[in-house]
Amino acid sequence: MGCAGVPKGAFFKGLASSGAWACFDEFNRIELEVLSVVAQQILSIIRAVRGNVDTFNFEGTELKLNPNCYVCITMNPGYAGRSELPDNLKVLFRTVAMMVPDYAMIGEISLYSFGYLDARNLAVKIVTTYRLCSEQLSSQNHYDYGMRAVKAVLAASGNLKLKFPDAQEDILLLRSILDVNLPKFLSHDIPLFNGIISDLFPGIVIPKPDYEVFLDATREVCERRNLQTPDVFVNKVIQTYEMMVVRHGFMLVGPPNAGKTCVLQVLADTLCLLKEKGVLEEEAVTYRTVNPKAITMGQLFGEFDPITHEWSDGIVAIIFREFAFSKNPNRKWVVFDGPVDTLWIESMNTVLDDNKKLCLMSGEIIQMSNSMSLIFEVMDLSQASPATVSRCGMIYMEATALGWEPKVQSWLKLLPEQWAGENRPCIYALCRWIIPSATGFVRKNCKELVSTSDSHLVDSFLRLVEIIMNEACADEEALNNADRKVLKCWIIGAFMFATVWSVGATCDEAGREKFSNFLKELTIGECPDHPIPQEVGMKIDCTFPKEGSVYDYKFLIRGKGQWYSWKDSIVPLTATSISIREIIVPTVDTVRYSYLMDLSIRHRRPVLLVGPTGTGKTAYVQEKMMKGLDREVFVPSFIAFSTQTSAGQAQDIIMSKLEKRRRGIFGPPFGKRCVIFIDDLNMPAVEVYGAQPPIELLRQFFDHGMWYEKKEKSEIHLVDTQFIAAMGLPGGARNNITPRLLRHFGVIGVNAFSSFTMNSIFSSVMSIHFKNNHFPPEALITAEAIVSATAAIYSEVIANLLPTPAKSHYTFNLRDFARVIHGCCLIRKESLEKKKILIRWVCD
């Protein structure tokens, strides 16, 4: 309930003059400052009633008093997002404590009203089931066994009794309990729950419901969408449908890539298909999606103008009103795809409970229609209060339940015939061989720079394989000259290279060394747990070179395919007139990251560079975007996030880079592509309940291709727009970004420079400075010595001068190293009388 002083004052004026009664639900959700104002307003009315006056002055307005007016409040003390009532407000009300009701008695009466004969015993079984669940099952944020959970079972039981009036009552109740509760349980809790059920309902066998028509439609929809239909996925579609029938508000909870969005989309399309076919008396579905954390509370529900006090509707108010007053019989879903916290969702308590009313700050109340559903897609409910959890049905989805195989099978169907064709069995065998072995090794033996999920790594892996092979097959002459055996070698090489820069791309330096050794052993058949598949052959021709690391080579489509060292692609840096601070010294790192960014940009794949501070992430991207992109095709743009960046600011900056194509469609000039680089992606401050609004804004674009215009609240779709990002390691002002955004990026770890690379970079910088300024030859010889000495001191400082609570500023990175070298480059030729003067580098 959002209450501001001005609208609440107008509410009390009407209350006092009309003699109405008002119950303020969740009263302690009002901010403390407003509570004090409300206390004075209520006190003014109470004094007037006690004084038996006909008129009284209320905030400067003379009002006629109707003494029948009455105010009461309800509250849940101790929940997140609640305030302690001020003393001047407490004394105005008499406190009444509400105890936990007798669930069994309520259940018994409700079951009798539905026509159950054995209502008393069945009600006891419901209560006992929930008591045992609370005692024996694991504790999860989305588990609830309170009165609303009991009522959900009772409502489901009533519906089943109407459908099957002659069926055995035990069977109807058991099916209701299973339909309402089974979807929300984690996989390891389901056997325990089944044990509880079998003890309370011994010998009861539930007949399998007839979903054949529904399942046929679901499979047809999945076929159209190129989705697989494993039993676990189809069951979740059915559970979501059953939950929608019982509850008008429910949540799909689970980690990224668990299939939440797919379940909703498939269910919507299934119901539309059933409507087309005229079966099961179903209606089509219309739905709108909102990310509540990508916008402000005012933009979400509506707000008063602080100057004119004029009310403007929010996105939810507009959608809700449109759906509520629509004459269309279609089902209407309002989908909230974003983090759930008490800041916004508790404003919907009256919608989610039996009232089904959206109460706006303007005083408008919109009644929810029977064809509407409120659906929430969330990763977890760590910031939701029990009041919210109890109001919603829950469907939990586990990413591990689906696994990676359905993803690969759908991917295989979409591969181009020119290179996949008859090689599909080999490609599938390669996936079954490499994916579980490589991801399993990384999980057990390596440390990642940023935490990823297996499904995220598999996504990155499959995209990179496809990109490499499409690049290879773009050369039609080479493709025509390649026989079946050569093409197979290309595919195997592409798989090996993609494994390095997807599954192994996020590892730190020590992890990369381990992963390199493992991958070499795997590809030569020395891993007995993961032998080379028969479809691939007894031996792989294009194995990694023995020398160096697998990260030191790229796969070159030439002949049968060969491994080419990144070092051979380095172009020596020549003397240049640009500032030494702008020099990019070519190294193995610059060459390989430039190559990977090239692939990503050409194939519209978002990429994220992650690594410690001072490793050149920003420099790599800026060099690529400013000098490596064709300006006839690409429009580069740059954005730097900070702790103060808001979602609105991020949206304004991005929109300023684009132009309007037509109504609701924005993009770069026609025929071009906009590449937007976001630096310090994880810098935006985290809200009280853990959300980062700018990150959620970007996620809404990646998931839905749009966001909302801030004034008109209409949808804005972005086209021909691609993002590249960079961020430091979480810590300090940098935060972990939500995995729901991270999964859209191909993540590339940028580790700290090796000592050889550091010496190479800074020696080149000093040498160029000395050459450009015509220093004597002995000074050129000294450059490498200065860099080596600085590197030695830098290593000692990092090892021994560690930060402590008293010396928290003792943090050192490569930028400190660079400052020393740049300081040495300030010396002028005429100041260098003797070589010994360079020893003064110590002062830097």
N, C-alpha and C positions, 0 to 999 in steps of 0.2 A: 504494500500500500504506500504510494508516494504521496506525501502530504506537504504542502507548502502553506505558509501563513495566510496569504491572501485568499486562495480558494477555500481553505478550511474555515476562515472567518465568514465567508459568504454562506458556507454550509450551515454553520451554527446560527446565523441570522434566520435562515429558513426554518431550522429546527425549532427555535424559540417562538417564532411567530405562528407556526402551523400546529404546534403541539404534537409533533411526530416523535416517535421513539427511534433511536439509532443504536445499533450495535457495531462497534469498531473492532473488527477482527484483526488479530496480529498487531495490536496497538503499539507494542514496544518496538516495532520495526521503524517507527518514525525517528528521525534524527533528534538527538538530545536538545539541540537549540530550538527546534520546532515544538518539542514536547512542552517546554516551559511556556511558550506562547499559548499553546492549546490549553494548558492548565489555567491560565488567566482568563481565557475565553469561557471555559466551563464554569469557573468560579463566578464570573459575572452573571451567568444565567442562573446558577444555584442561588446566589444572593437575591436576585430579583424574585425567584419563586418563593423563597422563604419570607420575603418582605410583603408578599401578597399584593404586589403593585400591578397596575394595569399596563403601564408602559415603562420602559427602562432604556437607558443609553448603552448601546453596545458598540464600542470602538468608534464613537462619534456619530452613530446613527440612532435616532429615536425609533424604537420598535414597540409594537403592541405585543404583549406577552400572553401566550397561551400556557397556563401552568401545567398542562398535561404532558409537556415535553419531558423526555427522559433519555439519559445516556448510559450505556453500559459498554464495557470493553472486555476483550478476551486476549490472552497472551500466553506464549510459551517461554518461560524464563530459561536463560542459560544457553540458548542456541546462538550460533554464529549470526552476526548481523542484527542482534537485538541490543537495545539500550536498557539501562536500569532506569526505572521511572523516577523522576525527581520527587522530593518529599512533598512539595506543594501540590503535586498531582495525586500522590498516593492517598492523602487525607480526604480527597473528594469522593473516594469510592470505598465501598465495603468489599473486602477480599473474601472470595469464596473459593476454596480448594476443590478441584475436581479429581476424583479418584478413578482408577482404572475400572471400567464397567465389567459386568459379568458377561463375558463373550458368549458363554454357553446359553444363557437365557435369551440373549438377543438373537443368536443363531436359531434357537429352537422356535421362537415366535415367527421369525422370518421364514423358516422352512415350512411351518404350518400354513403360513399365508400363501406359500407357493403350491400347497397341496400335498406335501409329504406327510405320510402317516407315522413313520418312525422318526419324527423330528428330534425328539429328545436325545436318543442314542447317536444320531448322526451329528447333531450339534456338538456333543461331547467329543466325537472323533475329530471334528475340525479343530477344536481348541487343543486337543492332545497332540495332533499333528504339528501344529505351530509351536507348541511348547517343546516338543522333542527336537524339532528343527533348530530352535534357538539354542538348545543345550548341546546338540551333537554336531551340527554343521559348522563350517568355518565362519569367521566373522568377516563380512564384506560390506562395503559402503552401500551397495544397492540391495541388500537383503532387508526385508521388513516383515515382521510377523504381528503387527498391531491390528487395531480394529478395522482399518481400511482394507487390510489384506483379507480379513475374515469376510468383510462385506463383498469383496470381489468374488470370493468363492461362492457366497450365497447368491450373488447376481447370476453367476454362471450356472449354478444349480437350478435357479428359477427358469432360465432360458431353456435348459435341457429338459426340464419337466414339461414345459409347454410343447416342445418338439416331440418328446417321447413319453406321453402320459402313462403308458402301461409298462414302461421299462422298470427293472429292478432298481430300487432307490439307492442301494449301496453302490451300484455301478454308476449311476448318474452323479452321485456325490464324489466318488473316486475320480471320475473323469474330470469333474470340475476342479478338484484339487490339483490334478496333474496339469491341466490346461493352463491354470493360472500361475503355478509355481515352477514347473519344470523348465520353462524358457530362461529363467533368471539364474539357475544354479550353474556353478563352475563344474567342469567335468569330474573333478575328484569328489565333489559333494553328491553327485547323482546316485552312486551306489549306496551311500548312507541314506539318502532320501528314499530310495526304493526299498531299503530294509525297513524303514519306519512304516512305510505304506503297507508292506506285506504283513507286518505285525498287527496293524490296526484293521486291515481288511483281508483277513486270511481266506484263501481260496477264491477270491474274487478275480475273475478274468474279464478284462475290458474288451469288448468286440472292437475290431479295427474299424475306425470310421471310414466311410466311403468318400474319398477325396479324388476319385479317378478322373472325373471331368476337370476338376481344378488342377490336378497334377499334369494332365495332358496340356492344358493351356500354359502352365508354368514352363514345361519343357519346350513348348513351341516358342515362347518368348525368349527363353535362354538360347535357343538355336538362332533366333534372329539377332540376338546381341552377342553372339559368339561366346557364350558363357557355358561352362561345364555344369553338370547337374549331379554332383555328389549328394548322397543322402543327407549329410549334415546341413548342406546349404538349402536343399528343398524343405527340410524339416523346419528350418528357421523362417522360411517364407510362410509356411503353414502356421507356425506359432505366432508370427506377426499378425497374420490375418485373424487368428482366433483372439489374440489380445485386443485387436482393434474392435472386435465385436463386443467384448466385455468392458473395455476401458476406453474412455474418450481421450485420455492422455496417457502416453506410454513412452518409454525410453529404450533406445537401442544402445547398449553399452558394450564397449570393447576396444582393443588397441587398433592402431591403423592397419589397414589391409586385412581386416577380419571379415569384410564383406557387408558392412552395415548399409552403405549407400546402395550397393547392388541389390540387397534384399528389398529395400524400399522401391527401387526403380522396377525391379522384376514384379513385385506385388502390384504396383500401379499399372504396369502394362498388362499383367494377367487379368486384372479386374476389367480393364478396358476391352481386352479380347473377349472375355466372357460376355460383356455387354453387347459387343458386335455380333456374337453368335447367338445372343438371346437365351443363354442358359443360366441356371442358378439364380435368376432374378437379381443379378448384380448390376451395379452402376459403374460408370467410368470414373476416373480419378483426375482431379485437378489439384495441383499442389504448388506452393510457393516456398522458397527456401530463404532463410535469414540466418546470418551469423551474428548473434546478439553481442559478441565482444568486439566486432569490427566497427561498431558505431557507438555513440554515446547513449545514455539512458533517455535523453530527450528525443534523439532521433529514433529510438526504438519504440517508445510508447507515446511520446508527445510531450510538449512543454509549453509553458507560458513565456511570452516575450518579456524579458526583465524590465523593459521600458514601457511598452504599451499594454502589457498584461493580456495580449491577444493570444489565444490558444492556437497551436499548430499541431496537427496529428502526426504521430510517429508511424513508422513502417508497419508495425504490428497492428496498430489501430486501423490503418487504411485497409490492410489485408483482411483483418478480422471482420470489419464492417461489411466489406464487399462480399465475403463468404456468408456471413450471418443473414444478410438480407437478399441473397441470391435466390431466385425462383428455380434455378437449375437443379435437377434431382441428383446430379453427380456427387460422389464423395469429394470432400474438400479437406485437404491436409495443409496445415501450417507446420513446416519442418524447421526446427531450430537446430542448425548444424554448428555447434560451438561449445565451449566450456560452460558448464553449469555452475553458478555460484549464487549466493544469497543476494547479491547486489541487484540482480534483475529477475531471477525466476520466482522469488517470493512475491513479486508484484502480480504474479499469475495464480496465486493460491486460490482465489475465488473462482478462477476458470477451471482449475484442475480438480476442485472438490465437487460436491453434488450441486452447488449453485450454478456452475457452468456460466458464470458471468465475468466479463472483462470490465473491471472498474478503472476508469481513467482519472487522472488528477483533475480533469476539467469537470468532473462530476457525472460524466456520461457513463452509462452502464449498457454494455452490449451483450445480449443474450446469445449464447452459443447455440447453433442449430444442431439438430440430430444427425445431420450428414457431415458434420465437421469432426476432425480429429487433430489433436496437438501431438506432434511427434518430435522427440529430442534425440539427436545423434551426438553421443558424448564418448570421450575416451575413458573417463572414470567419474565417480561421484564423490571425490575426496572433499570437495568444497560445498556439497549440498547438505542441507539440514535434514533431520529425520522427518520434518513436516513435509518437505518436498518429496522425499523418497516414498513416503506412505501414500501420497496422492497419485502416484504413477505406476502403471504396470511396467515390468522390467523384462527385457530380453537381452541376455548376455551372449556375446559372440567372441569366441576365442580364435585368434589367428592361427594357432597351431592345429586347430581342428580341420581347417581347409587344407593347410600345407601348400607346397609350391607346385605340385603336379598339375592341378587344374589350370593354373596360370600358364604353365609351359604348353599344355595341350591347346589352349586357346591361341597362344602366340604362334604355335606351329601352323595353325590353319591359315593365318594371315600372311605367312612368309611368301615372298615372290617365287613364282614357279621357276624363274630362270636360274636360280641357284639352289632353291630348296628341293623342288620337284621330287625326284627319286631318292634324294638324300635325306628325306624326313626320318626314316628309321635310324639312320646314323646320327642325325641331329638330336633325336630324342634320347638315344643311348648316351650321347655325350653329356646331355643335361643330367640324366640319372647317375652318371659317373662323377661329374665334376661338382655339381651343386651341393649335394649332401656332404661330400668329402671336404670341399674347400670351406664351406660355411661352418661345418663342424670343427675343423682345425682352428679357424679364427676364433670361434667361441671358447675353445678350450685352452688355447696356447698364446693368443695375441691380445694386446691391449689396443683399443681403438682411440683415436683422437676425439671422436664424437660417437656416442652410442647409436647403433643402428639395429634394425630387426632383420631377421633372415629374409622375410618377404621383400624388404627394401633392397637388400643386396641382390636378390634374385631379379627384381625389376631392373636394377641398374645393369646387371649382367646381360640380360636378354636384350635390352635396348642397345647396348654397346656391340654385341655380336651382330645384330641386325644392321647397325650403322656401318660397321667395318665391311660386311659382305655387300651391302648396297653400294658402298664406295668402290669396292673392287669390281662389281659388275656394271658400274657406270661406264667403264671402258669396254665398249662392245667388241672391239677387236681382240683384246686380251681374253674376253669371255668366250668368243667364238673359237679361239685357238686352244682353249683349255678343255682337255678331255675329262671324263668322269673321275679318274684318279686324281688329276691335278685339282679339280674343283673340291674334291673331298679333302685334299691337303690344305686348301685355302680355308675351308670351314673349320678344320681342326686347329689351324694356326689362329684363326679369329677367336675361337673359343678360349685358347690359352692366353692370348693377349687380353681379351675381355675379362678373364678371371683375375688377372693381375690388377687391372685398373677399375674393377668394380668390387669384388669380394675382398681383395687385398689392398684397395686404395685407401682405406681409412685407418690402416695399422700405423703405429708409431715406428721409429727406426728399428728398435729391437724386434718388434713384431714382423716387420718386413723381411728381416734377415731370416727369421724362422719360416715365414710363409714361402720365401724364395726357395729354401732348401726342400721344404715339403713338396712344392709344386714340381720341382725338378725330379724328385723321387717318384712322384705320382705319374708323371708323363713318360718315364722310362720303365714303368711297370714294377717298381721296387716297393710298392705299398700293398702287402698281401691282403689287407682289409678292403682295398679298392682296386681290384685288378682292371686292366684295360678291357673294355667290352668287346665282344666278338664282332659286333657291327662296325667297330672302328678299325679292327685289324689286330694282328698279333703284336705289331710294332708300329710306333708313330715315327714317321720320317722326319717331321719338322720339330724335333725336340729343342728345348732351350739350349743355348751354348753353355758349356761347362764353366767358362770363365765369367766372373762377376755375378751380379744378381739378375733375377728375371725383370727387375725394374729398370735395368740398364739397356733394354732392347725394345724395339718396336717390330711388329710383324709386317714385312713388305710383300705385297702381292706381286711377285716377279718369278716367272717360271713356276716351279712347284711351291713357291713361297719361301722366304728366308728371313732370318733374324738379322736386324740391322742395328748397330750400336748407335745410341743417341749421340755419342761423342763425335761420330763421323758427320753429324748434321750441324755441328757448331761452326759458325762463321766467325773468324777472328775479328776482334774489335779494332778498328783503325782510329787514328787520331781524329778527334772531332772538336768542333768549336762550341758545342753545347755545354751547359753548366755541369760540373762533375756530379751534382746532386741528381741530375736527370739522366745520367748514363745508366744504361742497362747492359751489364756485362754478360755476353752469351755464355751459358753454362749448360750442363746436362739438364738441370732443372728447368731453365727457361725454354729449352727446346722441347722437352716432353710435355710441359704444361701448356705451351703454345699449341702443340699438335692436338692435345686432348680438347682444348677450348675450340680450336678450329672445327673439329668433328661435331662438338656439341652445338655450336652456333649454326653450322650449315644444316644440321638436322633438327633444329628447334628443340634441343634438349636442355632443360635448365641445369646449370652446374653450380656447385658450391665448393669454394676452396676453404679449407679449414686448417689452421695451424697456429703455432706460437706467434707471439708478436715479433715483428721484425724479420720475417722470413720471405718477404717480397710478394705476398699475395696480391696486394693492391697494385703494385708495380707491374706484375705480370699481366693483370687484366687490363690496366690502362694502356700498356704498351700494345697489347693485342687490339684493343678497341680503337685506339687513335691511329695506329700505323698498319694494322693487319686486316682491316675491314674495308671492303669496297664501298666508298661513299655513294656510289650510284645505286647501291642496293640497301645498305644498312644506315640507320640513323642511331648513333651511339648517344647514350645519356648516362649521367652519373648522379647517384644519390648517396649521401652518407647519413646513416642513422646515428642517433645519440640517445642518451638516457631520457631526454625530454621529448623525443619524437612521439607524436600522437598518431592515431589512425587517420584523423582528419588531415593532419599535415602531410602524412605520407601520400594520401589520396590526392591532395591538391598538387603536390610536387609531380607525381606521376602523370596526372591529367594535364599538367602544363606542358608536358613533352609531346602530347598527342593532339590531334585535331578531330573535329567532328566529321564523320563520313556521312551519316544520316541520323535520323532520330534514334537515340539510344545506342548508337554504334560509334565508337571512337578508335582511332589508330593513327599511325604515322601517315605521311603523304601517300596517296595511292600508288601501289607498285613498289613500295619500300617496306622494310621491316625495322622495327625499333628494338634495339638491344639495350636494356636498362641494367646497369651495374649498381647493385646495392652493397655498399661497404659497411662493415661492422653490423651485420645483420642481427646479431644477438645483443646489441647494445640497449634497445628500448627497455625502460624500467618495467619491472614486474608489478602488477597490481597487488592489492592486499590478498586476493584469493588466487594469485598465481598466473593470471592471463597476461598476455602482451598484445594489446589491441593492434599495433601495426603488423605484427606477425599474423594475427587472425585475418586482417584485411587481405594480406597476400594469399593466405590459404583459401579465402573465399574466391579469389581470382583463379587459383590453380584448380580448385574443385569444381567451380561452377562457371568460370569464364566471365564473371561480372561482379559488380558491387552496386550500391545504391547511391543515386545523386543526393547530395546532402540537403538541398532545399525542397526539390519537388518530390523526393522519395521514390523516384522512378528507377528502373533498372538501367545500368550502364554496362554494355558489353564491350570488351576490349579485343581487338583483332590485330593480327600481325605484330604481336608484342611478345618479347621473350625476356626472361630475367637471368642474370648471372649474379652471384653473390659471393662475398667473402666474409669470414668472421674469425676472431681469435678463439682460443680455448676458453670454455666457461670458467669463471672465477673472477673475483673482484666485481667490477661493474658489468661484466659480461655474464649472460645467463644462458641456461639450456633452453633451446627453442623447442616448441612442441613437436613430437615425432610426426604429427599429422601434417605439418608443413615440410619437415625434413625429408619425408618419403618421396616427395615430388622431385627432389634434386639428385643428380648424380654427384655424390660426394667424393672429392679428391683431397686426400691429406697432404699438406705441405709441411714436411718435417724441417727441423732446424738444419742449417747448413753443416756439412762435414768440414773438418779443418782444412782439407784440400780445397774445397769450394770457396771457403772464406778467404784463404790466401790468394786463390786465383782471382777472385772478384776485386779485392782491395789492392792487390799488387797491380792489377790492370788499371785501376782508377788512378793510383799514384803515378804510374808510368806515363799514362796519357797526360796527366797534369804537367809532369816534368818535361815531356816532349813538346807539348804545346807552348810551353814558356821557355823552351830552349835552355834547360838546365844542363850543366856539365855532365859528362858520362859517369863520373863517380857518384853523382846524386842518383842516377838511374839504378846503379848497382845497389844503392842503399835502400831503395823502395821495398824490396822483398824482405830485407832484414827488419825494417820498421814494422811491416805487417806481421811477420812471424813473432816478433817480440810482443806486439800488441795482443796477438792471439793467445800467447802464453799467459800474459797477465790476465786477460779476459777469462780464460779457463780457471785460473786460480781464484779470481774474484767470485765467480759463480759457485765454485766448490766450497769456499771458506767464508765469504761474507754473506751469510744467509739472513733473510729478514727475520726479525724478532718483534715481539710486541712493542719493545722500546725503540726499535729501528725498523719500523714497517716500510720505510722508503728504500730499504736495501733490496731493490729488485733491478736486475740487469738483463738486458737483451741486446740483440744485434744493433739496435739503434745507437746504443752507447758506444759500441765498437766503431760504427760508422762515423760518429761525431769526432772520435779521435783522429781517424784518417782524414776526414774533411778539414779538421783543424790543421793538420800537417800540410794540407794542400793550400792553405792560405799564405804560406811563405812565398816571398817573391825572389826572383833570380838574383837581384842586386843585393838582397839581404843574406844570400848564401855565400859567405866568404870562404868558409872551410866546411868540409864534410862533418866536422865535429858539431857544428851548429844543429844538425839534425837530431843529435842526442837529446836536445831540449824537447823532443816529442814527449818525453816523460811528463812534462808540465800539462799536456793535454789529458 
